[in-house]
Amino acid sequence: MDLTEILKSSRLVYDGKLLQVHRDVVSLEGGNEEIREVLRHPGASVVAPYLGDGRFALVRQYRHAIGRETLEFPAGRLDPGEAPLDCARRELAEETGYRTGQLRHLFSTHPAPGYTDELLHVFLAQDLIAGPNHPDGDEQILVEERTLDQLLTQFLEGKITDAKTAMTILYLKMFGT
């Protein structure tokens, strides 16, 4: 059985600041045509800033889509032509104020391949130098510190539901810094 879907047509139905939505018509094996609504996203970088002594820096912010505050590892979308490593450095400084010379790629993941092409690149930042944060004008951010064990507990208690943060916590718990 061939699982490949052949794109027959694609129409842009929404072009926003952060993302685009396309209505795609695909052909399946056997000739059936189906509609796929696809959210196109430029990709993003996620940073786990390791402060030493088992502590990490995270950001607390309100997320309108879910109507509540979240505790997350810093992250942000790639600017046009920007490399994931450069994006990670930029987002780390903007959201936490920390700078680093040492970033290590941990993994990349598609958080929701059923409806978006977004690819997240996850990095570990070490040897941090503190400085003032300067979030984007549309961001209100508080920087908080947690140990990996505290983060794991909060995840298991359902207090951390952000997928990129949850995946990173589990990765760090399994493989360390």
Long-range contacts (C-beta under 8 A, 24 or more apart in sequence): 1-29, 2-29, 3-29, 4-29, 5-34, 5-36, 8-33, 18-77, 19-116, 37-115, 38-115, 38-116, 38-117, 39-115, 39-116, 39-117, 39-118, 40-116, 40-117, 41-77, 41-116, 41-117, 41-118, 42-77, 42-78, 42-79, 42-80, 43-77, 43-78, 43-84, 43-118, 43-119, 43-120, 43-121, 44-75, 44-76, 44-77, 44-78, 44-87, 44-118, 44-119, 44-120, 44-121, 45-75, 45-76, 45-78, 45-84, 45-85, 45-87, 45-88, 45-91, 45-120, 45-121, 45-122, 45-123, 46-73, 46-74, 46-75, 46-88, 46-120, 46-121, 46-122, 46-123, 46-164, 46-165, 46-168, 47-73, 47-74, 47-75, 47-88, 47-91, 47-92, 47-103, 47-122, 47-123, 47-124, 47-125, 48-73, 48-106, 48-122, 48-123, 48-124, 48-125, 48-168, 48-172, 49-73, 49-74, 49-92, 49-96, 49-98, 49-100, 49-125, 49-128, 50-124, 50-125, 50-126, 50-128, 50-177, 51-128, 51-145, 54-147, 54-148, 54-149, 55-145, 55-146, 55-147, 56-145, 56-146, 56-147, 56-148, 56-151, 57-96, 57-98, 57-128, 57-143, 57-144, 57-145, 58-143, 58-144, 58-145, 58-146, 58-151, 58-165, 59-95, 59-96, 59-141, 59-142, 59-143, 59-144, 60-141, 60-142, 60-143, 60-144, 61-139, 61-140, 61-141, 61-142, 62-140, 66-161, 70-160, 70-161, 70-162, 70-165, 71-144, 71-146, 71-154, 71-159, 71-160, 71-162, 71-165, 72-160, 72-162, 72-164, 72-165, 73-164, 73-165, 73-168, 75-120, 75-164, 84-108, 84-121, 84-123, 85-123, 87-121, 88-121, 88-123, 88-125, 92-125, 93-131, 93-133, 93-134, 94-133, 94-134, 94-135, 94-136, 95-133, 95-135, 95-139, 95-141, 95-143, 96-133, 96-143, 97-130, 97-131, 97-132, 97-133, 97-134, 97-143, 98-125, 98-128, 98-129, 98-130, 98-131, 99-128, 99-129, 99-131, 100-125, 100-126, 100-127, 100-128, 100-129, 101-127, 102-126, 102-127, 106-168, 106-171, 106-175, 107-167, 107-171, 109-164, 109-167, 111-163, 111-164, 112-163, 120-164, 122-164, 122-167, 122-168, 122-171, 124-172, 124-177, 126-177, 148-172, 148-173
